[in-house]
Amino acid sequence: MTQDNPLDRLDDDDYPAYTMGRAAEILGTTPAFLRAIGEARLITPLRSEGGHRRYSRYQLRVAARARELVDQGTPIDAACRIVILEDQLEEARRINEELRRPRTDA
């Protein structure tokens, strides 16, 4: 059995590498904002063994988009819904593109 190199996780967008304080600092916001978007179910941080919230790079990008909307005057619940719908639209476009590609059956 081979042991995974912990440094390999640094490239993983889904690895929960950031504490709440560090995530808030990176985003230029407050922990309260991160809690609010968590309560709105935009992102669900993982919890450390001690129960502390941990965020991934992907979650930070999602939170940054929500913050951008809030900074423009959008209420936080509406901003979260917009980000969710944008994400769903992007996924639908990706699937549509895959389905449009010509199949190469052997």
QUIFENPE-V103667 format. One record per residue. N is the residue number from 1. RES is the residue in one small letter. SS is DSSP state (alpha for helix, beta for strand, coil for the rest). OMEGA is omega as a letter, one per 20 degrees, with the letter a starting at -180 (none if undefined). Layout:
((N | RES | SS | OMEGA) (N | RES | SS | OMEGA))
//
This chain:
((1 | m | coil | r) (2 | t | coil | r) (3 | q | coil | r) (4 | d | coil | r) (5 | n | coil | a) (6 | p | alpha | r) (7 | l | alpha | r) (8 | d | alpha | a) (9 | r | alpha | a) (10 | l | alpha | r) (11 | d | alpha | a) (12 | d | coil | a) (13 | d | coil | a) (14 | d | coil | a) (15 | y | coil | a) (16 | p | coil | a) (17 | a | coil | a) (18 | y | beta | r) (19 | t | beta | r) (20 | m | alpha | a) (21 | g | alpha | r) (22 | r | alpha | r) (23 | a | alpha | r) (24 | a | alpha | r) (25 | e | alpha | r) (26 | i | alpha | a) (27 | l | alpha | a) (28 | g | coil | a) (29 | t | coil | a) (30 | t | coil | r) (31 | p | alpha | r) (32 | a | alpha | r) (33 | f | alpha | r) (34 | l | alpha | r) (35 | r | alpha | a) (36 | a | alpha | r) (37 | i | alpha | r) (38 | g | alpha | r) (39 | e | alpha | r) (40 | a | coil | r) (41 | r | coil | r) (42 | l | coil | r) (43 | i | coil | r) (44 | t | coil | a) (45 | p | coil | r) (46 | l | beta | r) (47 | r | beta | r) (48 | s | coil | r) (49 | e | coil | r) (50 | g | coil | r) (51 | g | coil | a) (52 | h | coil | r) (53 | r | beta | r) (54 | r | beta | a) (55 | y | beta | r) (56 | s | coil | r) (57 | r | alpha | r) (58 | y | alpha | r) (59 | q | alpha | r) (60 | l | alpha | r) (61 | r | alpha | r) (62 | v | alpha | r) (63 | a | alpha | r) (64 | a | alpha | r) (65 | r | alpha | r) (66 | a | alpha | r) (67 | r | alpha | r) (68 | e | alpha | r) (69 | l | alpha | r) (70 | v | alpha | r) (71 | d | alpha | r) (72 | q | coil | r) (73 | g | coil | r) (74 | t | coil | r) (75 | p | coil | a) (76 | i | alpha | r) (77 | d | alpha | r) (78 | a | alpha | r) (79 | a | alpha | r) (80 | c | alpha | r) (81 | r | alpha | r) (82 | i | alpha | a) (83 | v | alpha | r) (84 | i | alpha | r) (85 | l | alpha | r) (86 | e | alpha | r) (87 | d | alpha | r) (88 | q | alpha | r) (89 | l | alpha | r) (90 | e | alpha | r) (91 | e | alpha | r) (92 | a | alpha | r) (93 | r | alpha | r) (94 | r | alpha | r) (95 | i | alpha | r) (96 | n | alpha | r) (97 | e | alpha | r) (98 | e | alpha | a) (99 | l | alpha | r) (100 | r | alpha | a) (101 | r | coil | r) (102 | p | coil | r) (103 | r | coil | r) (104 | t | coil | r) (105 | d | coil | a) (106 | a | coil | none))
//
